[in-house]
C-alpha cells in the first residue's frame, strides 16, 4: 500500500483505470493538464467521451472529489476544443477509500455527474 500522497494518488488512478477497462471503457489519456485544471482519466465508452476525476483517500476526512466539478467542466471543454471532439461527453467521479491495514480498496463510481451534448 502506498505511503505518501503522490503514491496514493497514483495507486488510486491505477485501480480506477483497471476498473474502468473491465467495465468496457477505453482509456484515451491520463493526467490531462491545462491552466484551467487537470483531469485524471479521459475515457470513451460507446460514443461518449468520459472525463474521470479519481480521488483516493484513506478516510473521508478531507472531503469528496465532487467539489472539483466546475473546474473539471472547464478543463473538459478545453480538451474537447483541442482534440476537436464532436460527440457527447460527461464527467464521472471515482472515489476510492483505501484501507491500509487490510490492503483493500472500496470503489464508488458516480456516473454522469455533468453531461453535455455536442454543440458543434
N, C-alpha and C positions, 0 to 999 in steps of 0.2 A: 504494500500500500504506500502511495507517495507520502513524502514527509514535509514538503513545503507547498506554498500556494500555487506556484507555477507548475510543479509536478502534478498537483491535484487537478488543476485545470486541464492539463494535457491528458491525464488519466481519464477524466470525465469525457473529454471530446472523443477519445478512442472508443470508450464504451458506447457513446451516443452514435458514432459512425457505424460501429458494428451492429447496433440495434436497428438503425435505420436501413442498413443494407439488407438485413434479414427480413425487414418489412417491405422490401421491394423498392426502396429509394435508391437512386443513383447519386453518388457524391460527385458534384461538379467542381467545387472549390472548398478550401479550408482557410480560415482566418483571413477573410477579405477585409482590407483596411482602406478607409478614406479619412478625410478630415472630419467628416460627419460622425464616424464611429467605426465599429467592427462588427462583422457577422462571423460567427464561429464556423458554421457549415452552410454551404449552398448546395441544395439537392434538387433533383427532379423526380416527381412521381407522376406517371401518366403524362399529361400535357401541362402540369402545373409546376412552376418553379417554387421551391420551398426554402425560405431563409430560416435557419435554426439557431437560436440562442441556447447555449448549453451552460448551465450553472451547476457546479459540483461543490457540495458542501459536506461537512461532517456533522452539521446541525443546521437548524433553521434560524439560528441566532442573528445572522446578518441580512435577513430579508430574502425576498423572492426575485427571480430574474424578470418577472413581469414588469418590473419597474423601468426597464430599459426600452419599452415598446416604441415610444415616439422616436428615439434616436435610431432604433433599428429600422423603422419605416423609412426614414430619410436615407439611411445607408443603402437599404434595399432599392430604393428608387434610383440612387446613383449607379448601382450595379446594373439595373435594368437598362438605364440610359447608355452606359459604357459598353455593354455587351449586346445592345440592340435586340433585346428580348421582346418578342411580340406575343406573349401568352399570359394567361392569368398567373398570379403569384399570391403567396400567402406567407405569413410568419408563424412558425411553431416555436414552442419553448420546451426544452427538455431539462427537467430538474433531476439531479442525481444527488442522493444522500448516501455518502459512503460511510460504512461502519468499519472503522479501522481495526477494531478488535476481532470482529467476525470475518473481516476481509470480504465483505459483500457490499452490494450497492443496490439501492432502490431507485427505479426509473419511473418518472412521471412525465408522460408526453402530452402536452397541451397543444392540440392541433387547431390551425386556422384562427389564431388569435386576431389576426388582421389580414384581410384578403382584399385584393384589388383586381378588377378586370383590366385587360389590356386596353389602353386609351389611344393607341396609335392610329 
